[in-house]
């Protein structure tokens, strides 16, 4: 591999040298032709007598300029190629369309919302607003979805939550959804930055941030970078926050990404995470998540575990909900870590729930969240 790279580098340098010599010679040839056509005689005898000293200087300058332009063009092309490789994409236009159709079908089962497109440094975020005109004095709620889903995953929670106050929901940038990533997201700081730019563009002073699964990590990570924007933090089955993902889930995710394996085999992981025995793709939300997980190739970095030092700095109220039957992590140990490190904590272990807690106990969870937020008085 090193020899191949050295050869490519040598080939590139030789091309630039050849280009410079060619431009230098071409410039002098043009001077010679122009003087020949205008009838100007050589200053001295011989072919080189046609040229003056400054002709060679100008030829050198032109050759240098053209070579520099070629180098910059190559750098820009390489930079664009690298950037393109670090941006998430769909496996095909057809699968993206299938996802969007399932997404829109699911959206139609929910209360009507205002659709919002929000520009950030990393791309355009797709958001929605359910306005509550009777709660203008209250900080709104902001929902962040789990991996490979999008706003419709909150179909069971939105009707109850927006009756209490204005509610916003956004699709995660760099993941399946209706957003459009156009710049690489390289680390936790970038993840927090696009969310903050979204909140700034929505003109929100503070918000009650709610996240599920990967959205829980997004929420906790954002709260660690921009605590001044957080009225409260509500984490439902968050990953990479209080516990690492179980090794068995990591191992089972390997065949999930092997497209040549039968779909039923690969859906085994989705069944385990959701706590369901079957994958009902007639349900638009299930179909949306299934397509997103199988056909959207995210280029996001692996989340960095939220540290105990970060948790200990959280000065806002925090509510965490863990499922006793979660296949993702050890929920009992997760709550122990939260109780040890988070100052203003309300925690609950939902005895019969799985990782799909927001859908399984939507009404009860909605009521707990609303009561928690109302006690804060913001």
Order of alpha helices (4+ residues) and beta strands (2+ residues): alpha-alpha-beta-alpha-beta-beta-beta-alpha-beta-beta-alpha-beta-alpha-beta-alpha-alpha-alpha-beta-alpha-beta-alpha-beta-alpha-alpha
